[in-house]
Amino acid sequence: RREARAWSCGTTACVGLVTATSVTVANLGDSRAVLCRGGGALPLSWDHKPTDEGERSRIVRAGAAVIEGRVNGDLALSRALGDFRHKTASLPAPHQPVSSLADVQTVVRGPSDAFLLLACDGVWDVMASSEAVAFCFGSLER
């Protein structure tokens, strides 16, 4: 059934706001934001994995478990929009086994900032942040 599939689906979110003076990123899940500063990679987000101690603690307090690095042996990330099978109406968003609360980071822009790279785990599973920034930065210089 379509409704059952919708109940089990979810997504990550990584959003960037660039102004004349700052860069702000909101992230939840295993998408990632990296600022190219001076040709290097400045991380502006962190992957939300169930194996991270803070994430694991929240998951366990919410009555779920981390099994083989996954929430209840199923989901490989600890924050997401949707994925309602890992949420309960009795808990607020910050306390859910799979939370929809984003981390927000703001940095002041600098003269050597070149670009903000936002990508999903498909990139980060095969490239380190520094490799992805070097690849994109090299394309800019050509």
C-alpha positions as CSV (number, residue, x, y, z in Angstrom):
1,R,0.0,0.0,0.0
2,R,1.1,3.5,-0.8
3,E,0.4,4.8,2.8
4,A,2.5,2.0,4.3
5,R,5.4,2.9,2.1
6,A,5.1,6.6,2.9
7,W,5.1,5.8,6.6
8,S,8.5,4.0,6.3
9,C,10.2,6.6,4.0
10,G,12.5,9.4,5.2
11,T,15.1,11.8,4.0
12,T,18.1,13.8,5.3
13,A,18.3,17.6,5.0
14,C,21.2,19.9,4.5
15,V,20.5,23.5,3.9
16,G,22.8,26.5,3.5
17,L,22.2,30.2,3.8
18,V,25.0,32.4,2.5
19,T,24.9,36.1,3.2
20,A,27.4,38.9,2.6
21,T,28.8,38.3,6.1
22,S,28.1,34.7,7.1
23,V,27.4,31.1,6.2
24,T,24.8,29.2,8.1
25,V,24.1,25.5,7.7
26,A,21.3,23.4,9.1
27,N,21.8,19.6,8.9
28,L,20.1,16.4,9.9
29,G,21.2,13.0,8.8
30,D,24.2,11.9,6.8
31,S,24.2,14.7,4.2
32,R,27.1,17.1,4.8
33,A,28.1,20.7,4.3
34,V,31.7,21.7,3.8
35,L,33.0,25.3,3.2
36,C,36.0,25.7,0.9
37,R,38.2,28.1,2.8
38,G,41.7,28.9,1.5
39,G,41.5,25.8,-0.8
40,G,40.9,23.5,2.2
41,A,37.8,21.9,3.7
42,L,36.1,23.5,6.7
43,P,33.3,21.1,8.0
44,L,30.1,22.9,8.8
45,S,28.1,19.8,9.7
46,W,28.5,16.3,11.1
47,D,27.0,13.1,10.0
48,H,24.3,11.8,12.4
49,K,25.2,8.2,12.9
50,P,23.6,5.9,15.6
51,T,27.1,4.8,16.7
52,D,28.1,8.3,17.9
53,E,27.9,8.4,21.7
54,G,25.5,11.3,22.0
55,E,23.2,9.9,19.3
56,R,23.3,6.4,20.8
57,S,22.4,7.8,24.2
58,R,19.3,9.6,22.9
59,I,18.3,6.5,20.9
60,V,18.5,4.2,24.0
61,R,16.8,6.8,26.3
62,A,13.9,6.8,23.8
63,G,13.5,3.0,24.1
64,A,15.2,1.9,20.9
65,A,18.5,0.2,20.3
66,V,21.6,0.4,18.2
67,I,22.1,-3.0,16.5
68,E,25.0,-3.5,14.1
69,G,25.4,0.3,13.8
70,R,21.7,0.9,12.9
71,V,18.7,2.2,14.8
72,N,16.8,-1.0,15.7
73,G,19.0,-2.8,13.2
74,D,17.3,-0.9,10.4
75,L,18.2,2.7,9.8
76,A,21.9,3.7,9.3
77,L,21.4,7.3,10.5
78,S,20.0,8.8,13.7
79,R,18.4,12.0,12.4
80,A,15.9,12.3,9.5
81,L,12.7,13.8,8.3
82,G,10.0,11.1,8.1
83,D,11.0,7.5,9.0
84,F,7.9,7.5,11.2
85,R,8.3,3.8,12.1
86,H,11.2,5.1,14.4
87,K,9.2,7.8,16.1
88,T,6.5,8.0,18.7
89,A,3.9,10.7,19.4
90,S,4.7,10.7,23.1
91,L,8.2,12.2,22.6
92,P,9.2,15.7,21.3
93,A,11.5,15.8,18.3
94,P,14.8,16.3,20.2
95,H,14.1,13.1,22.1
96,Q,12.9,10.7,19.4
97,P,15.0,7.6,18.5
98,V,15.4,9.2,15.0
99,S,15.2,12.9,15.6
100,S,14.1,15.6,13.2
101,L,16.0,18.3,15.0
102,A,18.8,19.8,12.8
103,D,22.2,21.0,14.1
104,V,22.8,24.6,13.1
105,Q,26.3,26.1,12.6
106,T,27.2,29.7,11.6
107,V,30.6,31.0,10.6
108,V,31.7,34.5,9.6
109,R,32.7,34.6,5.9
110,G,36.3,35.2,5.1
111,P,38.1,36.5,2.1
112,S,39.5,33.1,1.1
113,D,36.0,31.4,1.1
114,A,35.4,30.0,-2.4
115,F,32.2,27.9,-2.2
116,L,29.9,25.9,0.0
117,L,29.6,22.2,-0.9
118,L,26.4,20.4,0.1
119,A,26.1,16.7,-0.8
120,C,24.5,13.5,0.4
121,D,26.1,10.3,1.7
122,G,26.5,9.0,-1.9
123,V,29.4,11.4,-2.2
124,W,30.7,11.1,1.4
125,D,30.7,7.3,1.3
126,V,33.4,7.5,-1.5
127,M,35.2,10.8,-0.8
128,A,36.6,12.5,2.2
129,S,35.5,16.2,2.6
130,S,39.0,17.3,1.7
131,E,39.0,15.2,-1.5
132,A,35.6,16.5,-2.6
133,V,36.6,20.1,-2.0
134,A,39.9,19.6,-3.8
135,F,38.0,18.1,-6.8
136,C,35.6,21.0,-7.0
137,F,38.3,23.6,-6.3
138,G,40.5,22.1,-9.1
139,S,37.5,22.4,-11.5
140,L,37.2,26.1,-10.6
141,E,40.8,26.8,-11.4
142,R,40.6,25.3,-14.9
